[in-house]
Structure formats: C-alpha cells, structure tokens
Amino acid sequence: MTQLLTKARTAPHPANRRSLLVCVALAVAVVVFGVLALGTGSIAVAPLDVVRTLLGNGSRITNFAVLDLRLPRVLIALAVGAALGMSGAVFQSLSRNPLGSPDIIGFNYGATTGGLLIILLFGGGTLAVSGGALAGGLVTALAVYLLAWQRGVRGSRLVLVGIGVSAILQAVNFYLIVNAQLADVARATVWLTGSLNNLGWTQFWPLAIALVALIPLLLAGARRLDMLEMGDDAAAALGVPVERSRVYLLVVGTAACAIATAASGPIAFVSLTAPQLAKRLTRAAGAGILPAAWMGALLVLAADFVAQRIAGSSTLPVGVATAALGGAYLGWLLWRRR
C-alpha cells in the first residue's frame, strides 16, 4: 500500500501530461508554419533551404529573403500571438468567464487609445507609440478595476464594466480619427487594423525584451490564478492574498496585451480564442498560460500567412483575418452558452 501511495504521489497527473503533449504539438505546428512562411513569397525558398539558411549555410539570396525580409515578421507574429494568448488566459481565468478577454473588457481599447493619442496629437515614433499603448492599457485596467470594485471584484461585474468602458473608448478613438489630419489618419488606420507590414528587427527587439521580462512574472502568478478560479473564499482559506494577487495579475496581464498592441496595433480576437482553443485541447483545469501562448502564436502566424496569400498583389493586414476568424468563433461561443 505504501508503495502504491508513493507511486501515486510521484506519477505525473494525466492532465499535466496532456498539456505538455499539446504544447509540444503546437510548437511543432509553429515550426512547420514558420518554415512555410519563411520560404513563401516573391523569392521562393524550399523548406530544406530555409533550414540551411537558419543554420547559417544559406546563399546570399536566401539570406536576404529569409533572414532580412521574412524572419523579423515571423518572429513578431509569434511574440505578439504569445503575448495576446497569455493575456487572454489571465483575464478569462480572473473573470471566470470565456468572454473576459482584453478585446471584450476594454484593456485592448485602452492600449489603442494610448497609441492613437501619440500618433494623432504628438506625431510620435514607434517607441513613443509603444509607451503610449502601454500607459493607455494600464490606466484603463486601473479604471475598470476601480469601477468594478464592490467589496472586492467579481468576474461578472468586471466583464460588464469592461464592456461599458470599451464602448466609451471606441467612441474616443473614432473622435480622434475624425478630427485628425489626413496624413496622420492614414498611419493610424493601418495601425488600428492590426498589421505586421513593414515591421523589422527594430520593432522586434523591444518586443522580445519586454516579453522575456513578462513571461516569468505571468508564470509566477499562475498558481495564484488557479486558486482564484476556485473562488475568493477558497483562495483566501489557502493563504492567497486575494485582492493583492488580483491587482498583480491585472497589471501583468494588461502589460502583455499592451506590448502586443504597441508592436502591431490591436489584433482582434486572438486573446479571446487562443485560451479557449487551448483549453479544449488540454482539457485541464486552471488558466493554462503556456498552452494559450503557443496557441496564440500559431493563430497569429497562420492568420498572417493566409492574409498575405489571399490578397493577391496587395497586402491584407493580419487583424482582418483574425477578426473574421474571431467573429465566427464569438458567435459560436455565444450560441453554445445560450
């Protein structure tokens, strides 16, 4: 009996094994799509040549096509998707609601408003827009939290207040665009759609540094997040400082959403769909931050690949593709909940 109990304690939980297998499968899919995206375009490169180029054995043409032209875009797509997926997992777990993603509860719109203010009022560059988006997202998160406070913050109240704030911010964004100069409007409209066009290594490195700093912070809060899903009373009984943990997770989750928005503009519905799709694959309890990150990376990379191929000679922003996918998924989700 003692030996059986010892084996039960040391054996990995089936849900954990499944989550690990899902992460590995998603990582393999990301690699396959990445190689396909790096080799497809006006300068076609065979998959084996893409791998050789990445390993440092490419020709001058393949180095230009793969390393200089396409690799930054692919890496930015992966980083943005991972950040949005993790952010969505945090907020859906905090609100205990599959609709509680940054797209729905206003944090994405807050980051958008911050970036638009820098573009339209101050004519700021990429770094300034990134700072504005981060500040806008954090201010919106604080406002939603304070407005939703009523002897604590409940998930349903957070979602409802966030929907109201997002509607106000959308009106502010439209007002800013209508009253802006035509040249600034053109730049802002491309950014608002969510686009990876014309992004390179200059935009990738700040995003990568911010994401590397945020991932340990998000994973550090994952255990508390799983306990908060059981309810405030149960989490408090287990020794979790409920409101302090909620504020911490709110800040790091908003920061993940904001850095993604700062890099590429607001890419719609990824933070809504990625955590839910990952949960359906893992069938595990808890937030599932890492599976959501891999799923988000795969969704943005695949959506960008499709968007580049269906537009013909023109370049379709990735936000258009994710909005079409996410809109269909949102309708299905609402139908299922009804």
C-alpha positions as a Markdown table, in Angstrom:
| # | Residue | x | y | z |
|---|---|---|---|---|
| 1 | Met | 0.0 | 0.0 | 0.0 |
| 2 | Thr | 2.8 | 2.4 | 0.9 |
| 3 | Gln | 4.5 | 1.8 | -2.4 |
| 4 | Leu | 1.2 | 2.4 | -4.3 |
| 5 | Leu | 0.7 | 5.7 | -2.5 |
| 6 | Thr | 4.3 | 6.8 | -3.2 |
| 7 | Lys | 3.8 | 6.0 | -6.9 |
| 8 | Ala | 0.5 | 7.9 | -7.0 |
| 9 | Arg | 2.2 | 11.0 | -5.5 |
| 10 | Thr | 5.2 | 10.9 | -7.9 |
| 11 | Ala | 3.3 | 9.9 | -11.0 |
| 12 | Pro | 2.5 | 12.9 | -13.3 |
| 13 | His | -1.1 | 13.9 | -13.5 |
| 14 | Pro | -2.8 | 12.8 | -16.8 |
| 15 | Ala | -3.9 | 16.4 | -17.4 |
| 16 | Asn | -0.4 | 17.7 | -17.0 |
| 17 | Arg | 0.9 | 15.1 | -19.5 |
| 18 | Arg | -1.8 | 16.1 | -21.9 |
| 19 | Ser | -1.0 | 19.8 | -21.5 |
| 20 | Leu | 2.7 | 19.0 | -22.2 |
| 21 | Leu | 1.8 | 17.0 | -25.3 |
| 22 | Val | -0.4 | 19.8 | -26.5 |
| 23 | Cys | 2.3 | 22.3 | -26.1 |
| 24 | Val | 4.8 | 20.1 | -28.0 |
| 25 | Ala | 2.3 | 19.6 | -30.8 |
| 26 | Leu | 1.6 | 23.3 | -31.0 |
| 27 | Ala | 5.3 | 24.1 | -31.0 |
| 28 | Val | 5.8 | 21.6 | -33.9 |
| 29 | Ala | 2.9 | 23.3 | -35.8 |
| 30 | Val | 4.5 | 26.7 | -35.2 |
| 31 | Val | 7.8 | 25.4 | -36.6 |
| 32 | Val | 6.1 | 24.0 | -39.7 |
| 33 | Phe | 4.1 | 27.2 | -40.4 |
| 34 | Gly | 7.2 | 29.2 | -39.7 |
| 35 | Val | 9.3 | 27.4 | -42.2 |
| 36 | Leu | 6.5 | 27.6 | -44.7 |
| 37 | Ala | 6.1 | 31.4 | -44.2 |
| 38 | Leu | 9.8 | 31.9 | -44.4 |
| 39 | Gly | 10.0 | 30.1 | -47.8 |
| 40 | Thr | 6.9 | 31.5 | -49.5 |
| 41 | Gly | 6.9 | 34.8 | -51.4 |
| 42 | Ser | 8.2 | 36.6 | -54.5 |
| 43 | Ile | 11.5 | 34.9 | -53.8 |
| 44 | Ala | 10.6 | 31.2 | -53.2 |
| 45 | Val | 12.8 | 29.2 | -50.9 |
| 46 | Ala | 12.5 | 25.4 | -50.5 |
| 47 | Pro | 11.9 | 24.2 | -46.9 |
| 48 | Leu | 15.3 | 22.5 | -46.7 |
| 49 | Asp | 17.0 | 25.7 | -47.9 |
| 50 | Val | 15.1 | 27.6 | -45.3 |
| 51 | Val | 16.5 | 25.3 | -42.6 |
| 52 | Arg | 20.0 | 25.6 | -44.1 |
| 53 | Thr | 19.7 | 29.4 | -44.1 |
| 54 | Leu | 18.6 | 29.5 | -40.5 |
| 55 | Leu | 21.6 | 27.3 | -39.6 |
| 56 | Gly | 24.0 | 29.8 | -41.3 |
| 57 | Asn | 24.5 | 27.9 | -44.6 |
| 58 | Gly | 22.4 | 29.9 | -47.0 |
| 59 | Ser | 23.3 | 31.7 | -50.1 |
| 60 | Arg | 23.2 | 35.5 | -50.5 |
| 61 | Ile | 19.7 | 35.4 | -52.0 |
| 62 | Thr | 18.2 | 33.1 | -49.4 |
| 63 | Asn | 19.9 | 35.1 | -46.6 |
| 64 | Phe | 18.2 | 38.2 | -47.8 |
| 65 | Ala | 14.8 | 36.6 | -48.4 |
| 66 | Val | 14.7 | 34.6 | -45.2 |
| 67 | Leu | 16.8 | 36.4 | -42.6 |
| 68 | Asp | 16.4 | 40.0 | -43.6 |
| 69 | Leu | 13.0 | 40.1 | -45.2 |
| 70 | Arg | 10.8 | 37.5 | -43.6 |
| 71 | Leu | 12.3 | 36.3 | -40.3 |
| 72 | Pro | 11.5 | 39.5 | -38.3 |
| 73 | Arg | 7.9 | 39.4 | -39.4 |
| 74 | Val | 7.5 | 35.8 | -38.4 |
| 75 | Leu | 9.2 | 36.3 | -35.0 |
| 76 | Ile | 7.0 | 39.4 | -34.3 |
| 77 | Ala | 3.9 | 37.4 | -35.2 |
| 78 | Leu | 4.9 | 34.7 | -32.8 |
| 79 | Ala | 5.7 | 37.1 | -30.0 |
| 80 | Val | 2.5 | 39.1 | -30.5 |
| 81 | Gly | 0.4 | 36.0 | -30.6 |
| 82 | Ala | 2.0 | 34.5 | -27.5 |
| 83 | Ala | 1.5 | 37.8 | -25.5 |
| 84 | Leu | -2.1 | 38.0 | -26.5 |
| 85 | Gly | -2.7 | 34.4 | -25.7 |
| 86 | Met | -1.3 | 34.7 | -22.2 |
| 87 | Ser | -3.1 | 37.9 | -21.6 |
| 88 | Gly | -6.4 | 36.3 | -22.6 |
| 89 | Ala | -5.8 | 33.3 | -20.4 |
| 90 | Val | -5.1 | 35.6 | -17.4 |
| 91 | Phe | -8.3 | 37.7 | -17.8 |
| 92 | Gln | -10.6 | 34.8 | -18.7 |
| 93 | Ser | -9.4 | 33.0 | -15.6 |
| 94 | Leu | -9.7 | 36.1 | -13.4 |
| 95 | Ser | -13.2 | 36.8 | -14.5 |
| 96 | Arg | -14.1 | 33.0 | -14.7 |
| 97 | Asn | -15.8 | 33.9 | -18.0 |
| 98 | Pro | -14.8 | 32.8 | -21.5 |
| 99 | Leu | -15.8 | 36.3 | -22.7 |
| 100 | Gly | -13.4 | 38.0 | -20.2 |
| 101 | Ser | -10.6 | 38.8 | -22.7 |
| 102 | Pro | -8.9 | 42.1 | -23.2 |
| 103 | Asp | -10.8 | 42.5 | -26.5 |
| 104 | Ile | -14.1 | 42.5 | -24.7 |
| 105 | Ile | -13.4 | 44.2 | -21.4 |
| 106 | Gly | -11.7 | 47.2 | -22.8 |
| 107 | Phe | -8.0 | 46.8 | -22.0 |
| 108 | Asn | -7.1 | 46.4 | -25.7 |
| 109 | Tyr | -9.1 | 49.6 | -26.5 |
| 110 | Gly | -7.3 | 51.4 | -23.7 |
| 111 | Ala | -3.9 | 50.5 | -25.3 |
| 112 | Thr | -5.3 | 51.5 | -28.7 |
| 113 | Thr | -6.4 | 54.9 | -27.3 |
| 114 | Gly | -3.0 | 55.5 | -25.8 |
| 115 | Gly | -1.2 | 54.7 | -29.1 |
| 116 | Leu | -3.7 | 56.9 | -31.1 |
| 117 | Leu | -3.1 | 59.9 | -28.8 |
| 118 | Ile | 0.6 | 59.6 | -29.5 |
| 119 | Ile | 0.2 | 59.2 | -33.3 |
| 120 | Leu | -2.5 | 61.8 | -33.9 |
| 121 | Leu | -1.7 | 64.5 | -31.3 |
| 122 | Phe | 2.0 | 64.3 | -31.0 |
| 123 | Gly | 3.2 | 62.6 | -34.2 |
| 124 | Gly | 5.4 | 60.2 | -32.1 |
| 125 | Gly | 7.5 | 57.5 | -33.5 |
| 126 | Thr | 7.4 | 53.7 | -32.8 |
| 127 | Leu | 9.0 | 53.9 | -29.3 |
| 128 | Ala | 6.6 | 56.7 | -28.2 |
| 129 | Val | 3.6 | 54.8 | -29.6 |
| 130 | Ser | 4.7 | 51.8 | -27.7 |
| 131 | Gly | 4.9 | 53.8 | -24.5 |
| 132 | Gly | 1.5 | 55.4 | -25.1 |
| 133 | Ala | -0.1 | 52.0 | -25.7 |
| 134 | Leu | 1.3 | 50.5 | -22.5 |
| 135 | Ala | 0.2 | 53.5 | -20.5 |
| 136 | Gly | -3.2 | 53.5 | -22.0 |
| 137 | Gly | -3.7 | 49.8 | -21.3 |
| 138 | Leu | -2.6 | 50.2 | -17.6 |
| 139 | Val | -4.7 | 53.3 | -17.0 |
| 140 | Thr | -7.8 | 51.5 | -18.5 |
| 141 | Ala | -7.1 | 48.4 | -16.4 |
| 142 | Leu | -7.0 | 50.6 | -13.2 |
| 143 | Ala | -10.2 | 52.4 | -14.2 |
| 144 | Val | -12.1 | 49.2 | -14.8 |
| 145 | Tyr | -10.8 | 47.7 | -11.6 |
| 146 | Leu | -11.9 | 50.7 | -9.5 |
| 147 | Leu | -15.3 | 50.9 | -11.2 |
| 148 | Ala | -15.9 | 47.2 | -10.7 |
| 149 | Trp | -14.9 | 47.3 | -7.1 |
| 150 | Gln | -17.7 | 46.5 | -4.7 |
| 151 | Arg | -16.3 | 44.9 | -1.6 |
| 152 | Gly | -14.0 | 43.1 | -4.0 |
| 153 | Val | -14.1 | 42.5 | -7.7 |
| 154 | Arg | -16.4 | 39.8 | -9.1 |
| 155 | Gly | -15.8 | 38.3 | -12.6 |
| 156 | Ser | -19.3 | 39.1 | -14.0 |
| 157 | Arg | -19.0 | 42.7 | -12.8 |
| 158 | Leu | -15.5 | 43.1 | -14.2 |
| 159 | Val | -16.8 | 41.9 | -17.6 |
| 160 | Leu | -19.8 | 44.2 | -17.6 |
| 161 | Val | -17.9 | 47.3 | -16.5 |
| 162 | Gly | -15.2 | 46.5 | -19.1 |
| 163 | Ile | -17.7 | 46.3 | -21.9 |
| 164 | Gly | -19.0 | 49.7 | -20.9 |
| 165 | Val | -15.5 | 51.2 | -20.8 |
| 166 | Ser | -14.6 | 49.6 | -24.1 |
| 167 | Ala | -17.7 | 51.3 | -25.7 |
| 168 | Ile | -16.6 | 54.7 | -24.4 |
| 169 | Leu | -13.0 | 54.2 | -25.6 |
| 170 | Gln | -14.2 | 53.2 | -29.1 |
| 171 | Ala | -16.1 | 56.5 | -29.3 |
| 172 | Val | -13.0 | 58.3 | -28.2 |
| 173 | Asn | -10.9 | 56.6 | -30.8 |
| 174 | Phe | -13.4 | 57.5 | -33.6 |
| 175 | Tyr | -13.5 | 61.1 | -32.4 |
| 176 | Leu | -9.7 | 61.3 | -32.5 |
| 177 | Ile | -9.6 | 59.9 | -36.1 |
| 178 | Val | -12.4 | 62.1 | -37.4 |
| 179 | Asn | -10.7 | 65.3 | -36.1 |
| 180 | Ala | -7.1 | 64.4 | -37.2 |
| 181 | Gln | -5.1 | 65.4 | -40.2 |
| 182 | Leu | -5.4 | 63.2 | -43.3 |
| 183 | Ala | -1.8 | 62.0 | -43.3 |
| 184 | Asp | -2.0 | 61.0 | -39.6 |
| 185 | Val | -5.3 | 59.3 | -40.2 |
| 186 | Ala | -3.7 | 57.1 | -42.9 |
| 187 | Arg | -1.0 | 56.0 | -40.5 |
| 188 | Ala | -3.4 | 55.5 | -37.6 |
| 189 | Thr | -5.9 | 53.5 | -39.7 |
| 190 | Val | -3.2 | 51.0 | -40.7 |
| 191 | Trp | -2.1 | 50.7 | -37.1 |
| 192 | Leu | -5.7 | 50.3 | -35.9 |
| 193 | Thr | -6.4 | 47.4 | -38.2 |
| 194 | Gly | -3.5 | 45.3 | -36.6 |
| 195 | Ser | -0.8 | 44.8 | -39.2 |
| 196 | Leu | 2.7 | 43.2 | -39.4 |
| 197 | Asn | 3.5 | 45.0 | -42.6 |
| 198 | Asn | 6.8 | 46.9 | -42.7 |
| 199 | Leu | 7.9 | 45.6 | -39.3 |
| 200 | Gly | 11.6 | 44.6 | -38.9 |
| 201 | Trp | 14.3 | 43.9 | -36.4 |
| 202 | Thr | 13.9 | 47.5 | -35.0 |
| 203 | Gln | 10.4 | 46.6 | -33.8 |
| 204 | Phe | 11.2 | 43.0 | -32.8 |
| 205 | Trp | 13.9 | 43.6 | -30.2 |
| 206 | Pro | 11.9 | 45.9 | -27.8 |
| 207 | Leu | 9.0 | 43.4 | -28.1 |
| 208 | Ala | 11.2 | 40.4 | -27.4 |
| 209 | Ile | 12.9 | 42.1 | -24.4 |
| 210 | Ala | 9.5 | 43.1 | -22.9 |
| 211 | Leu | 8.1 | 39.6 | -23.4 |
| 212 | Val | 11.1 | 37.9 | -21.9 |
| 213 | Ala | 10.7 | 40.1 | -18.8 |
| 214 | Leu | 6.9 | 39.5 | -18.6 |
| 215 | Ile | 6.8 | 35.7 | -19.0 |
| 216 | Pro | 8.4 | 34.9 | -15.6 |
| 217 | Leu | 6.0 | 37.4 | -14.0 |
| 218 | Leu | 3.0 | 35.7 | -15.6 |
| 219 | Leu | 4.2 | 32.2 | -14.7 |
| 220 | Ala | 4.9 | 33.3 | -11.1 |
| 221 | Gly | 1.2 | 34.3 | -10.8 |
| 222 | Ala | -0.2 | 31.2 | -12.5 |
| 223 | Arg | -0.5 | 29.2 | -9.2 |
| 224 | Arg | -2.4 | 32.0 | -7.5 |
| 225 | Leu | -4.5 | 32.4 | -10.6 |
| 226 | Asp | -5.5 | 28.7 | -10.5 |
| 227 | Met | -6.5 | 29.2 | -6.8 |
| 228 | Leu | -8.6 | 32.3 | -7.6 |
| 229 | Glu | -10.6 | 30.3 | -10.1 |
| 230 | Met | -11.9 | 28.3 | -7.1 |
| 231 | Gly | -13.4 | 31.4 | -5.6 |
| 232 | Asp | -12.2 | 34.2 | -3.3 |
| 233 | Asp | -13.2 | 32.4 | -0.1 |
| 234 | Ala | -11.4 | 29.2 | -1.1 |
| 235 | Ala | -8.3 | 31.0 | -2.3 |
| 236 | Ala | -8.2 | 33.1 | 1.0 |
| 237 | Ala | -8.5 | 29.9 | 3.0 |
| 238 | Leu | -5.5 | 28.5 | 1.2 |
| 239 | Gly | -3.5 | 31.6 | 2.2 |
| 240 | Val | -3.7 | 33.6 | -1.1 |
| 241 | Pro | -3.9 | 37.4 | -0.6 |
| 242 | Val | -6.9 | 37.7 | -2.9 |
| 243 | Glu | -7.1 | 41.4 | -3.9 |
| 244 | Arg | -3.3 | 41.9 | -4.0 |
| 245 | Ser | -3.0 | 38.9 | -6.2 |
| 246 | Arg | -5.8 | 40.1 | -8.5 |
| 247 | Val | -4.1 | 43.5 | -8.9 |
| 248 | Tyr | -0.8 | 41.9 | -9.7 |
| 249 | Leu | -2.3 | 39.6 | -12.3 |
| 250 | Leu | -4.3 | 42.6 | -13.7 |
| 251 | Val | -1.1 | 44.6 | -14.2 |
| 252 | Val | 1.0 | 41.8 | -15.8 |
| 253 | Gly | -1.9 | 40.6 | -18.0 |
| 254 | Thr | -2.6 | 44.2 | -19.2 |
| 255 | Ala | 1.1 | 44.7 | -19.8 |
| 256 | Ala | 1.2 | 41.6 | -22.0 |
| 257 | Cys | -1.8 | 42.9 | -24.0 |
| 258 | Ala | -0.3 | 46.4 | -24.3 |
| 259 | Ile | 3.1 | 45.4 | -25.6 |
| 260 | Ala | 1.5 | 43.3 | -28.3 |
| 261 | Thr | -0.8 | 46.2 | -29.3 |
| 262 | Ala | 2.2 | 48.6 | -29.2 |
| 263 | Ala | 4.1 | 46.4 | -31.6 |
| 264 | Ser | 1.5 | 45.6 | -34.2 |
| 265 | Gly | -1.7 | 47.5 | -33.4 |
| 266 | Pro | -4.8 | 45.9 | -31.9 |
| 267 | Ile | -5.1 | 42.4 | -33.4 |
| 268 | Ala | -8.6 | 41.3 | -32.7 |
| 269 | Phe | -10.0 | 38.2 | -31.0 |
| 270 | Val | -6.7 | 36.3 | -30.6 |
| 271 | Ser | -6.8 | 36.8 | -26.8 |
| 272 | Leu | -10.4 | 35.6 | -26.8 |
| 273 | Thr | -10.0 | 32.5 | -28.9 |
| 274 | Ala | -6.5 | 31.2 | -28.1 |
| 275 | Pro | -7.1 | 30.3 | -24.4 |
| 276 | Gln | -10.4 | 28.6 | -25.2 |
| 277 | Leu | -9.0 | 26.6 | -28.0 |
| 278 | Ala | -6.0 | 25.6 | -25.9 |
| 279 | Lys | -8.4 | 24.5 | -23.1 |
| 280 | Arg | -10.4 | 22.4 | -25.4 |
| 281 | Leu | -7.2 | 20.6 | -26.4 |
| 282 | Thr | -5.6 | 20.2 | -23.0 |
| 283 | Arg | -8.9 | 19.5 | -21.1 |
| 284 | Ala | -7.1 | 20.7 | -18.0 |
| 285 | Ala | -8.3 | 22.9 | -15.2 |
| 286 | Gly | -6.6 | 26.2 | -14.5 |
| 287 | Ala | -5.6 | 29.2 | -16.7 |
| 288 | Gly | -3.3 | 27.2 | -19.0 |
| 289 | Ile | -1.0 | 30.1 | -19.7 |
| 290 | Leu | 1.7 | 28.3 | -21.7 |
| 291 | Pro | -0.7 | 26.3 | -24.0 |
| 292 | Ala | -2.6 | 29.6 | -24.6 |
| 293 | Ala | 0.7 | 31.3 | -25.5 |
| 294 | Trp | 1.6 | 28.6 | -28.1 |
| 295 | Met | -2.0 | 28.7 | -29.5 |
| 296 | Gly | -1.9 | 32.5 | -29.8 |
| 297 | Ala | 1.5 | 32.3 | -31.6 |
| 298 | Leu | 0.1 | 29.7 | -34.0 |
| 299 | Leu | -3.1 | 31.7 | -34.7 |
| 300 | Val | -1.3 | 35.0 | -35.5 |
| 301 | Leu | 1.3 | 33.3 | -37.6 |
| 302 | Ala | -1.3 | 31.2 | -39.6 |
| 303 | Ala | -3.6 | 34.2 | -39.9 |
| 304 | Asp | -0.7 | 36.4 | -41.3 |
| 305 | Phe | 0.3 | 33.7 | -43.7 |
| 306 | Val | -3.3 | 33.4 | -45.0 |
| 307 | Ala | -3.8 | 37.2 | -45.1 |
| 308 | Gln | -0.7 | 37.6 | -47.3 |
| 309 | Arg | -1.8 | 34.9 | -49.7 |
| 310 | Ile | -5.5 | 35.8 | -50.3 |
| 311 | Ala | -5.0 | 39.5 | -51.0 |
| 312 | Gly | -3.2 | 39.0 | -54.3 |
| 313 | Ser | -0.8 | 41.8 | -55.1 |
| 314 | Ser | -2.0 | 43.9 | -52.2 |
| 315 | Thr | -1.1 | 43.2 | -48.5 |
| 316 | Leu | -4.0 | 42.4 | -46.2 |
| 317 | Pro | -3.4 | 43.3 | -42.5 |
| 318 | Val | -3.4 | 40.3 | -40.2 |
| 319 | Gly | -6.1 | 41.9 | -38.0 |
| 320 | Val | -8.6 | 41.5 | -40.8 |
| 321 | Ala | -8.0 | 37.7 | -40.9 |
| 322 | Thr | -8.1 | 37.3 | -37.1 |
| 323 | Ala | -11.3 | 39.4 | -36.9 |
| 324 | Ala | -13.0 | 37.1 | -39.4 |
| 325 | Leu | -12.0 | 34.0 | -37.5 |
| 326 | Gly | -12.7 | 35.5 | -34.1 |
| 327 | Gly | -16.1 | 36.9 | -35.1 |
| 328 | Ala | -17.2 | 33.4 | -36.2 |
| 329 | Tyr | -15.8 | 31.9 | -33.0 |
| 330 | Leu | -17.5 | 34.5 | -30.8 |
| 331 | Gly | -20.9 | 33.8 | -32.5 |
| 332 | Trp | -20.4 | 30.1 | -31.9 |
| 333 | Leu | -19.4 | 30.6 | -28.3 |
| 334 | Leu | -22.5 | 32.8 | -27.6 |
| 335 | Trp | -24.7 | 30.2 | -29.2 |
| 336 | Arg | -23.2 | 27.4 | -27.1 |
| 337 | Arg | -23.6 | 29.4 | -23.9 |
| 338 | Arg | -27.2 | 30.2 | -24.8 |
